[in-house]
Structure formats: C-alpha cells, structure tokens
Amino acid sequence: MTAAHAAFARTLPAAHATAPWSVAALAAALFATGFALPRAGGFTVADVLIGVFIVLATLEMAARHERPRPIVLAVLFPILLVLGGSFIGALDVGLTEWIVYDLIRDIGAAAALLAVIQVFDRAPAGWFRFPARALTAIAVIVAIQLVFLAQETLRARATFPNPNVAGHFMATCFMALLVLPVSRRIRIAGLTAAGVGLVATGSFGAMLQVAVGLAVVAVGASGRVRPATRQLLAFAVIATIGVLGVAAASGVQFLPERGESTGYNAAHLDRTTSGRLEVWSAAIDQVIDRPWGIGPGSSRNLQVLREGDASTETHSEPLAFLSERGALGLLGLVALWATLWRLAVPRGVGRAMIVGLVVASLVRETSHYRHLWILLALVVTYERTLAAARTRGNPTVVS
C-alpha cells in the first residue's frame, strides 16, 4: 500500500498519518475565499474548491468504510431542523429562483461544516498546519487589498460583495489565528493583518464580534495559561486597540467630513442603528402575518423589507430565521449553536468564537458565509485534538 493510498484510507497510525488530499483541498479553498471574484451565478472559485473538499472528504470516508462520527450526527440534527423550516417557509411562495439559490448556499455551508468536522475531529495536529498557513497568507493579502489597493478611504471591501462581508472575514480570521498552529512570527503577522484589514472595512458588527470574542478568551484564560500565551493575548488586545486609535487619529481619511455617514462617526452609527430598527419592526410585523415563514431570501426579493427606496435584508440572524424559516428554523439555529458550544473545549477559543458570532448575529446575517463554519469547525476540532492529546499524556502542540 502506497503512502498516498494509506493517507486516503487513513490506515496509518494517527501520529504518523500523512494528511489526505481533502486537507490540501480545504487549504486551497480557504486561500481562495479571499478572492470573491470572479463570480458566476453568485458563486466563486472558493465555492468550487469547497465543493471539491466536500467530495474528497466523502470519498475518503467511503474508502475507510467509516461511518459519520458521533459529533457529525450531533451537528446534523439541528441543521435538518433549519432545512425543514426553510422548506416549510418556501411553501408560501414556491421554489422560486432566489429560494433555490439560498437553499444551495445553506446546504453548501452545512456540508462544509460537517465535512470539516468529519475530517479533522481528533485528527493528527499536523493536519491543521496546511489550512492555518493558507489562512494566514490570505489574511495578509486581503489586508493589503483593503488598506492599499481599495479606492475607498474607509468601508473598503476588496473583492468581497460589501465591506461587512470583508469585515466578517477578517474578524473570523483574527479569532481563528489566535489558536490554529502556526509559528509565533506568522501568527503575529496574521493577527496584525486581520486587525488592520478589519479597521479598513469600518464594519461595526465585525468589530463587535472580535471585541466580544477577545473578552471571552481573556476571561477564560486568566490565571491558567502559560506566560507566552498571555503575552500573545495581550498583544492581540493591545494591537486591536492601537489600530483603532490610529484610525481615530487619522482625521479625514477615517472620519469623513461633509456629512458623509460611512466613517467612524456618529452619523454612521446613527444611520446603521435607525435603519435596523425600522427594518426589525417590519420583520416583526411579517412574523405576525406569516408565522411559518416566507422562505429563505424572500424578505429582500419580495421587497417585504425596505431601507429607503431599496429592499434590504433583515440585518438580524435570529429575526431573519424566524421571519423566513419560521419557529422551526429558529429552533434549529439555536440548537446548532448550543450543540457546537457543548462540543467545543471549555474556556477555549472555539467557545469564544461562538459567543462573538452569536452576539454579532443579532445585528447582521452571516449564517450563509462558508468561511464562518469552516473556520469555526477548524478551531473547535483543533482544540478537541489538543484536549485529547493532553488526556493521553501527550501535550505536544504542533506549530
């Protein structure tokens, strides 16, 4: 049996197993996630590579004659609840083009989450190196695009559809790079790039996500981590505050004058807050009118919710699930977060990411972002791998 076939079938001992092809495919997909162009039918090269990863993970599981892991089945149940709510809501308007598109996005995100868990849960720690290095590289590249190559002085978006998506990507990269296995220098470079890029997007929701996540990490880590880890966490907090300070001191570039409402100023915050309150009120009326939901994506495409003269999304994940997927869909979302929390290592970065994502989701919609579920699954499974190694008396950390 060749080494490649042994890796594909995962028949080598865990400590010596060569990473299968699915691991390399996921690393390539993560790297491509930073390039949201070109797009075809709403999908990107990253979506294709994520699909390749899912197919390879499925084939490798079949080659090993392996059943889905218990953790996969635990996560699958709430996902099925969400999909059930989506189909019930879709009965109101039928399987329109936008509902089919949103269902494909949801299924793709769910399949990516399940595949990452299946491949990486309790896998050799070295397997996490490939996606971690790819993530660091693309975080640096996206930060350069946001800061130096974007035409906007603020609310830069690089190749992403809008600044909020770019901000969410950089915020999620920041949290993941706190723990995924890379060298100290690479980690510092990645954290700095993610922090600077986040500031360039001007996304309040993404900043809230990082702030809450870091606060949870700090509370959980106080008094129990090694001095080196405490220093790294302190650097992350100080760097974030410092970058925001530089932004605030940069005058016109970061604080637009002449009545613009896209910078770090009261006008931007007021526009964001007042607009969301009006949309949420309309969404609540929609829930009262059709409590079973109106189907994924229908709030915007049926022009149920409007912001000025344009239709808009709900800008709140729980409210969007309730209005579009009904109570069953919202129950599935809550159950999914609760399941991931239960499976994550106590006081770990995974749980901190979950809290940050949940809090930030109150003011935006992000569940269809494939990178969210991939990075969260990587962090949760990596910390489970480290916890299992410590239980076996092998506390070695791969970097």
BAGU-168196 format. One record per residue (C-alpha): residue number from 1; x, y, z. Coordinates in steps of 0.02 Angstrom, whole numbers, padded with zeros to 5 digits. Each point is the difference from the previous one (the first is absolute). Last residue first. Example, Ala and Ser with C-alpha at 12.3 -4.5 7.8 and 13.67 -1.06 7.14 Angstrom:
BEGIN
+-----+--------+--------+--------+
! seq !     c1 !     c2 !     c3 !
+-----+--------+--------+--------+
!   2 !  00684 ! -00053 !  00357 !
!   1 ! -00069 ! -00172 !  00033 !
+-----+--------+--------+--------+
//
This chain:
BEGIN
+-----+--------+--------+--------+
! seq !     c1 !     c2 !     c3 !
+-----+--------+--------+--------+
! 399 !  00164 !  01243 !  00763 !
! 398 ! -00050 ! -00171 !  00068 !
! 397 ! -00041 ! -00005 !  00184 !
! 396 !  00067 ! -00146 !  00102 !
! 395 ! -00105 ! -00036 !  00155 !
! 394 !  00015 ! -00190 ! -00015 !
! 393 ! -00071 ! -00072 !  00162 !
! 392 ! -00148 ! -00084 ! -00084 !
! 391 ! -00116 !  00131 !  00076 !
! 390 !  00117 !  00136 ! -00064 !
! 389 ! -00012 ! -00072 ! -00175 !
! 388 ! -00192 ! -00006 !  00011 !
! 387 ! -00003 !  00183 !  00051 !
! 386 !  00116 !  00047 ! -00143 !
! 385 ! -00111 ! -00091 ! -00126 !
! 384 ! -00157 !  00079 !  00074 !
! 383 !  00085 !  00170 ! -00019 !
! 382 !  00034 ! -00039 ! -00182 !
! 381 ! -00179 ! -00061 ! -00027 !
! 380 ! -00077 !  00160 !  00069 !
! 379 !  00121 !  00114 ! -00093 !
! 378 ! -00023 ! -00090 ! -00166 !
! 377 ! -00189 ! -00005 !  00020 !
! 376 ! -00005 !  00187 !  00034 !
! 375 !  00109 !  00033 ! -00152 !
! 374 ! -00107 ! -00105 ! -00116 !
! 373 ! -00165 !  00063 !  00070 !
! 372 !  00043 !  00184 ! -00021 !
! 371 !  00091 ! -00025 ! -00165 !
! 370 ! -00161 ! -00067 ! -00079 !
! 369 ! -00094 !  00161 !  00035 !
! 368 ! -00186 ! -00045 ! -00008 !
! 367 ! -00023 !  00023 !  00187 !
! 366 !  00058 !  00181 ! -00008 !
! 365 ! -00151 !  00114 !  00024 !
! 364 !  00024 !  00159 !  00103 !
! 363 ! -00044 !  00087 !  00164 !
! 362 ! -00038 ! -00147 !  00116 !
! 361 !  00129 ! -00100 ! -00096 !
! 360 !  00136 !  00099 !  00089 !
! 359 ! -00049 ! -00078 !  00167 !
! 358 ! -00006 ! -00175 ! -00075 !
! 357 !  00166 !  00019 ! -00092 !
! 356 !  00090 !  00066 !  00154 !
! 355 ! -00072 ! -00136 !  00112 !
! 354 !  00045 ! -00137 ! -00125 !
! 353 !  00175 !  00069 ! -00026 !
! 352 !  00029 ! -00001 !  00188 !
! 351 ! -00060 ! -00179 !  00007 !
! 350 !  00126 ! -00048 ! -00133 !
! 349 !  00137 !  00101 !  00085 !
! 348 ! -00007 ! -00117 !  00148 !
! 347 ! -00069 !  00022 !  00176 !
! 346 ! -00087 ! -00170 ! -00014 !
! 345 !  00046 ! -00097 ! -00158 !
! 344 ! -00136 !  00007 ! -00133 !
! 343 ! -00129 ! -00141 ! -00013 !
! 342 ! -00127 !  00083 !  00114 !
! 341 !  00021 !  00169 ! -00086 !
! 340 ! -00021 ! -00082 ! -00171 !
! 339 ! -00160 ! -00080 !  00060 !
! 338 ! -00068 !  00161 !  00074 !
! 337 !  00038 !  00096 ! -00160 !
! 336 ! -00088 ! -00132 ! -00104 !
! 335 ! -00148 ! -00010 !  00120 !
! 334 ! -00026 !  00188 ! -00013 !
! 333 !  00004 ! -00010 ! -00190 !
! 332 ! -00117 ! -00150 ! -00004 !
! 331 ! -00125 !  00086 !  00115 !
! 330 !  00005 !  00151 ! -00116 !
! 329 ! -00039 ! -00111 ! -00148 !
! 328 ! -00143 ! -00085 !  00091 !
! 327 ! -00072 !  00167 !  00058 !
! 326 ! -00015 !  00062 ! -00179 !
! 325 !  00127 ! -00010 ! -00139 !
! 324 ! -00016 !  00176 ! -00074 !
! 323 ! -00063 !  00107 !  00145 !
! 322 !  00075 ! -00104 !  00140 !
! 321 !  00165 ! -00029 ! -00090 !
! 320 !  00015 !  00186 ! -00042 !
! 319 ! -00041 !  00048 !  00180 !
! 318 !  00135 ! -00115 !  00067 !
! 317 !  00129 !  00060 ! -00129 !
! 316 ! -00032 !  00187 !  00014 !
! 315 !  00033 !  00119 ! -00145 !
! 314 ! -00171 ! -00043 ! -00074 !
! 313 !  00052 !  00014 ! -00183 !
! 312 ! -00036 !  00151 ! -00108 !
! 311 ! -00114 !  00068 ! -00134 !
! 310 !  00048 !  00173 ! -00064 !
! 309 ! -00095 !  00165 !  00004 !
! 308 !  00045 !  00041 !  00180 !
! 307 !  00041 ! -00162 !  00088 !
! 306 ! -00135 ! -00123 ! -00049 !
! 305 ! -00057 ! -00168 !  00066 !
! 304 ! -00135 ! -00100 ! -00088 !
! 303 !  00081 !  00035 ! -00168 !
! 302 ! -00044 ! -00177 ! -00057 !
! 301 !  00184 ! -00026 ! -00038 !
! 300 !  00063 !  00076 !  00161 !
! 299 ! -00112 ! -00087 !  00127 !
! 298 ! -00010 ! -00152 ! -00114 !
! 297 !  00180 ! -00054 !  00024 !
! 296 ! -00046 ! -00164 !  00084 !
! 295 ! -00188 ! -00038 ! -00002 !
! 294 ! -00153 !  00096 !  00060 !
! 293 ! -00008 ! -00061 !  00179 !
! 292 ! -00121 ! -00106 !  00103 !
! 291 ! -00051 !  00153 !  00104 !
! 290 ! -00072 !  00090 ! -00153 !
! 289 ! -00084 !  00165 !  00052 !
! 288 !  00077 !  00007 !  00174 !
! 287 !  00171 ! -00042 ! -00072 !
! 286 ! -00019 !  00136 ! -00133 !
! 285 ! -00045 !  00129 !  00133 !
! 284 !  00159 ! -00051 !  00092 !
! 283 !  00098 !  00024 ! -00162 !
! 282 ! -00072 !  00176 ! -00022 !
! 281 !  00056 !  00048 !  00175 !
! 280 !  00171 ! -00077 ! -00033 !
! 279 !  00020 !  00105 ! -00159 !
! 278 ! -00041 !  00162 !  00090 !
! 277 !  00119 ! -00040 !  00143 !
! 276 !  00136 ! -00048 ! -00124 !
! 275 ! -00007 !  00166 ! -00091 !
! 274 !  00006 !  00098 !  00163 !
! 273 !  00155 ! -00092 !  00061 !
! 272 !  00103 !  00002 ! -00160 !
! 271 ! -00040 !  00181 ! -00042 !
! 270 !  00036 !  00054 !  00179 !
! 269 !  00165 ! -00094 !  00005 !
! 268 !  00056 !  00074 ! -00166 !
! 267 ! -00052 !  00175 !  00050 !
! 266 !  00081 ! -00016 !  00172 !
! 265 !  00171 ! -00031 ! -00075 !
! 264 !  00121 ! -00135 ! -00049 !
! 263 ! -00034 !  00018 ! -00185 !
! 262 ! -00140 ! -00033 ! -00124 !
! 261 ! -00124 !  00138 !  00038 !
! 260 !  00068 !  00145 ! -00103 !
! 259 ! -00061 !  00171 !  00059 !
! 258 !  00144 !  00103 ! -00067 !
! 257 !  00130 ! -00092 !  00106 !
! 256 !  00065 ! -00177 ! -00010 !
! 255 !  00083 ! -00067 !  00158 !
! 254 !  00122 ! -00133 ! -00059 !
! 253 !  00088 !  00095 ! -00138 !
! 252 ! -00056 !  00169 !  00067 !
! 251 !  00094 ! -00014 !  00163 !
! 250 !  00120 ! -00142 !  00027 !
! 249 ! -00010 !  00006 !  00189 !
! 248 ! -00154 ! -00112 !  00011 !
! 247 !  00078 ! -00127 ! -00116 !
! 246 !  00163 !  00000 !  00098 !
! 245 ! -00099 ! -00030 !  00159 !
! 244 ! -00095 ! -00143 ! -00082 !
! 243 !  00167 ! -00076 ! -00047 !
! 242 !  00064 !  00021 !  00176 !
! 241 ! -00154 ! -00078 !  00080 !
! 240 !  00015 ! -00152 ! -00112 !
! 239 !  00188 ! -00012 !  00026 !
! 238 ! -00021 !  00013 !  00189 !
! 237 ! -00129 ! -00141 !  00003 !
! 236 !  00101 ! -00114 ! -00115 !
! 235 !  00163 !  00040 !  00092 !
! 234 ! -00081 ! -00042 !  00166 !
! 233 ! -00057 ! -00165 ! -00072 !
! 232 !  00177 ! -00038 ! -00059 !
! 231 !  00072 !  00048 !  00168 !
! 230 ! -00125 ! -00110 !  00089 !
! 229 !  00049 ! -00143 ! -00115 !
! 228 !  00184 !  00024 !  00040 !
! 227 ! -00038 !  00008 !  00187 !
! 226 ! -00086 ! -00169 ! -00008 !
! 225 ! -00187 ! -00004 !  00028 !
! 224 ! -00102 ! -00024 !  00158 !
! 223 ! -00010 !  00167 !  00090 !
! 222 ! -00114 !  00088 ! -00123 !
! 221 ! -00035 ! -00107 ! -00152 !
! 220 ! -00188 ! -00012 !  00012 !
! 219 ! -00026 !  00185 !  00034 !
! 218 !  00124 !  00053 ! -00133 !
! 217 ! -00074 ! -00119 ! -00129 !
! 216 ! -00176 !  00065 !  00035 !
! 215 !  00059 !  00181 ! -00017 !
! 214 !  00092 ! -00042 ! -00160 !
! 213 ! -00158 ! -00074 ! -00076 !
! 212 ! -00108 !  00148 !  00053 !
! 211 !  00123 !  00125 ! -00076 !
! 210 !  00023 ! -00104 ! -00157 !
! 209 ! -00187 ! -00016 ! -00037 !
! 208 ! -00033 !  00182 !  00045 !
! 207 !  00134 !  00050 ! -00125 !
! 206 ! -00087 ! -00105 ! -00133 !
! 205 ! -00166 !  00083 !  00038 !
! 204 !  00075 !  00175 ! -00004 !
! 203 !  00071 ! -00031 ! -00174 !
! 202 !  00118 !  00142 ! -00046 !
! 201 !  00081 ! -00111 ! -00133 !
! 200 !  00171 !  00079 !  00026 !
! 199 ! -00006 ! -00042 !  00186 !
! 198 ! -00022 ! -00183 ! -00039 !
! 197 !  00147 !  00003 ! -00119 !
! 196 !  00112 !  00069 !  00136 !
! 195 ! -00055 ! -00134 !  00123 !
! 194 !  00014 ! -00143 ! -00126 !
! 193 !  00173 !  00057 ! -00054 !
! 192 !  00060 !  00016 !  00180 !
! 191 ! -00070 ! -00170 !  00047 !
! 190 !  00081 ! -00082 ! -00151 !
! 189 !  00169 !  00079 !  00028 !
! 188 ! -00004 ! -00045 !  00185 !
! 187 ! -00047 ! -00179 ! -00042 !
! 186 !  00137 ! -00015 ! -00131 !
! 185 !  00128 !  00060 !  00124 !
! 184 ! -00063 ! -00117 !  00136 !
! 183 ! -00001 ! -00151 ! -00113 !
! 182 ! -00165 ! -00070 ! -00063 !
! 181 ! -00122 ! -00123 !  00080 !
! 180 ! -00177 !  00072 !  00013 !
! 179 ! -00029 !  00090 !  00167 !
! 178 ! -00010 !  00189 ! -00014 !
! 177 ! -00004 ! -00018 ! -00189 !
! 176 ! -00182 ! -00053 !  00008 !
! 175 ! -00052 !  00159 !  00089 !
! 174 !  00085 !  00115 ! -00125 !
! 173 ! -00061 ! -00101 ! -00150 !
! 172 ! -00179 !  00020 !  00062 !
! 171 !  00023 !  00188 !  00015 !
! 170 !  00082 !  00012 ! -00172 !
! 169 ! -00142 ! -00097 ! -00083 !
! 168 ! -00134 !  00098 !  00093 !
! 167 !  00080 !  00163 ! -00055 !
! 166 !  00006 ! -00055 ! -00182 !
! 165 ! -00183 ! -00052 !  00009 !
! 164 ! -00045 !  00165 !  00082 !
! 163 !  00097 !  00100 ! -00129 !
! 162 ! -00106 ! -00064 ! -00146 !
! 161 !  00004 ! -00132 ! -00137 !
! 160 !  00180 ! -00050 !  00040 !
! 159 !  00141 !  00038 ! -00123 !
! 158 !  00080 !  00135 !  00109 !
! 157 ! -00140 !  00066 !  00114 !
! 156 !  00059 !  00169 !  00062 !
! 155 ! -00119 !  00088 !  00117 !
! 154 !  00130 !  00136 !  00018 !
! 153 !  00113 !  00098 ! -00116 !
! 152 ! -00085 ! -00089 ! -00145 !
! 151 !  00100 ! -00034 ! -00159 !
! 150 !  00068 ! -00162 !  00075 !
! 149 !  00179 ! -00048 ! -00040 !
! 148 !  00094 !  00053 !  00157 !
! 147 ! -00105 ! -00040 !  00153 !
! 146 ! -00129 ! -00126 ! -00060 !
! 145 !  00108 ! -00086 ! -00129 !
! 144 !  00148 ! -00012 !  00119 !
! 143 ! -00116 ! -00070 !  00134 !
! 142 ! -00067 ! -00128 ! -00125 !
! 141 !  00177 ! -00059 ! -00037 !
! 140 !  00048 ! -00013 !  00184 !
! 139 ! -00159 ! -00096 !  00044 !
! 138 !  00030 ! -00111 ! -00154 !
! 137 !  00170 ! -00054 !  00063 !
! 136 ! -00057 ! -00029 !  00178 !
! 135 ! -00146 ! -00108 ! -00058 !
! 134 !  00112 ! -00104 ! -00113 !
! 133 !  00119 ! -00027 !  00146 !
! 132 ! -00142 ! -00058 !  00113 !
! 131 ! -00077 ! -00109 ! -00137 !
! 130 !  00164 ! -00095 ! -00023 !
! 129 !  00054 ! -00008 !  00182 !
! 128 ! -00162 ! -00082 !  00061 !
! 127 !  00054 ! -00170 ! -00062 !
! 126 !  00148 !  00006 !  00119 !
! 125 ! -00116 ! -00020 !  00150 !
! 124 ! -00042 ! -00177 ! -00054 !
! 123 ! -00189 ! -00016 ! -00015 !
! 122 ! -00112 ! -00003 !  00155 !
! 121 ! -00138 !  00087 ! -00101 !
! 120 !  00081 !  00057 ! -00163 !
! 119 ! -00081 ! -00097 ! -00141 !
! 118 ! -00177 ! -00022 !  00067 !
! 117 ! -00006 !  00173 !  00080 !
! 116 !  00059 !  00083 ! -00160 !
! 115 ! -00127 ! -00100 ! -00101 !
! 114 ! -00145 !  00046 !  00115 !
! 113 !  00038 !  00187 ! -00009 !
! 112 !  00025 ! -00006 ! -00189 !
! 111 ! -00164 ! -00095 ! -00023 !
! 110 ! -00092 !  00129 !  00105 !
! 109 !  00072 !  00146 ! -00099 !
! 108 ! -00041 ! -00085 ! -00165 !
! 107 ! -00176 ! -00045 !  00058 !
! 106 ! -00032 !  00181 !  00051 !
! 105 !  00070 !  00070 ! -00163 !
! 104 ! -00101 ! -00123 ! -00103 !
! 103 ! -00156 !  00046 !  00100 !
! 102 !  00034 !  00184 ! -00032 !
! 101 !  00012 ! -00029 ! -00188 !
! 100 ! -00158 ! -00107 ! -00002 !
!  99 ! -00090 !  00135 !  00099 !
!  98 !  00062 !  00135 ! -00120 !
!  97 ! -00060 ! -00093 ! -00154 !
!  96 ! -00171 ! -00037 !  00072 !
!  95 ! -00043 ! -00164 !  00083 !
!  94 ! -00176 !  00047 !  00051 !
!  93 ! -00062 !  00160 !  00084 !
!  92 ! -00082 ! -00062 !  00161 !
!  91 !  00069 ! -00176 ! -00013 !
!  90 !  00174 !  00075 !  00014 !
!  89 ! -00026 !  00029 !  00186 !
!  88 ! -00027 ! -00187 !  00025 !
!  87 !  00154 ! -00037 ! -00104 !
!  86 !  00109 !  00119 !  00101 !
!  85 ! -00066 ! -00064 !  00166 !
!  84 !  00048 ! -00176 ! -00050 !
!  83 !  00172 !  00062 ! -00052 !
!  82 !  00025 !  00078 !  00171 !
!  81 ! -00061 ! -00157 !  00089 !
!  80 !  00116 ! -00105 ! -00108 !
!  79 !  00146 !  00110 !  00056 !
!  78 ! -00053 ! -00028 !  00180 !
!  77 !  00019 ! -00189 ! -00026 !
!  76 !  00163 !  00004 ! -00099 !
!  75 !  00105 !  00072 !  00142 !
!  74 ! -00026 ! -00152 !  00112 !
!  73 !  00023 ! -00117 ! -00149 !
!  72 !  00167 !  00081 ! -00038 !
!  71 !  00056 ! -00013 !  00182 !
!  70 ! -00044 ! -00185 ! -00003 !
!  69 !  00116 ! -00025 ! -00148 !
!  68 ! -00078 ! -00047 ! -00166 !
!  67 !  00037 ! -00181 ! -00040 !
!  66 !  00167 ! -00056 ! -00070 !
!  65 !  00027 ! -00128 ! -00136 !
!  64 !  00173 !  00081 ! -00015 !
!  63 ! -00024 !  00024 ! -00188 !
!  62 ! -00176 !  00067 !  00032 !
!  61 !  00068 !  00131 !  00122 !
!  60 !  00132 !  00048 ! -00126 !
!  59 ! -00132 !  00018 ! -00135 !
!  58 ! -00106 !  00113 !  00110 !
!  57 !  00148 !  00109 !  00049 !
!  56 !  00050 !  00012 ! -00183 !
!  55 ! -00176 !  00055 ! -00050 !
!  54 ! -00008 !  00130 !  00139 !
!  53 !  00172 !  00068 ! -00045 !
!  52 ! -00047 !  00013 ! -00184 !
!  51 ! -00157 !  00096 !  00049 !
!  50 !  00105 !  00118 !  00104 !
!  49 !  00110 !  00022 ! -00153 !
!  48 ! -00152 !  00046 ! -00106 !
!  47 ! -00063 !  00122 !  00132 !
!  46 !  00173 !  00079 !  00009 !
!  45 ! -00004 !  00025 ! -00188 !
!  44 ! -00156 !  00105 !  00024 !
!  43 ! -00191 ! -00016 ! -00001 !
!  42 ! -00135 !  00130 ! -00035 !
!  41 ! -00041 ! -00071 ! -00171 !
!  40 !  00182 !  00016 ! -00048 !
!  39 !  00112 !  00110 !  00106 !
!  38 !  00179 !  00048 ! -00039 !
!  37 !  00033 !  00061 !  00131 !
!  36 ! -00023 ! -00032 !  00186 !
!  35 !  00187 ! -00020 !  00021 !
!  34 !  00037 ! -00023 !  00185 !
!  33 ! -00094 ! -00165 ! -00002 !
!  32 !  00131 ! -00067 ! -00121 !
!  31 !  00124 ! -00027 !  00142 !
!  30 ! -00131 ! -00092 !  00101 !
!  29 ! -00044 ! -00109 ! -00149 !
!  28 !  00183 ! -00044 ! -00030 !
!  27 !  00021 ! -00050 !  00182 !
!  26 ! -00160 ! -00103 ! -00011 !
!  25 !  00065 ! -00090 ! -00154 !
!  24 !  00166 ! -00037 !  00087 !
!  23 ! -00095 ! -00079 !  00145 !
!  22 ! -00112 ! -00098 ! -00119 !
!  21 !  00153 ! -00076 ! -00081 !
!  20 !  00041 ! -00097 !  00158 !
!  19 !  00130 !  00057 !  00129 !
!  18 !  00129 ! -00135 !  00025 !
!  17 ! -00032 ! -00108 !  00152 !
!  16 !  00145 ! -00015 !  00122 !
!  15 ! -00081 !  00044 !  00168 !
!  14 ! -00168 ! -00068 ! -00055 !
!  13 !  00069 ! -00172 ! -00044 !
!  12 ! -00015 ! -00032 ! -00186 !
!  11 ! -00165 ! -00066 ! -00069 !
!  10 ! -00074 !  00170 ! -00045 !
!   9 ! -00069 ! -00068 ! -00165 !
!   8 !  00063 !  00151 ! -00097 !
!   7 !  00157 !  00006 !  00108 !
!   6 !  00033 ! -00183 ! -00031 !
!   5 ! -00030 !  00026 ! -00186 !
!   4 !  00127 !  00141 ! -00003 !
!   3 !  00125 ! -00099 !  00103 !
!   2 ! -00013 ! -00144 ! -00123 !
!   1 ! -00072 ! -00168 !  00050 !
+-----+--------+--------+--------+
//
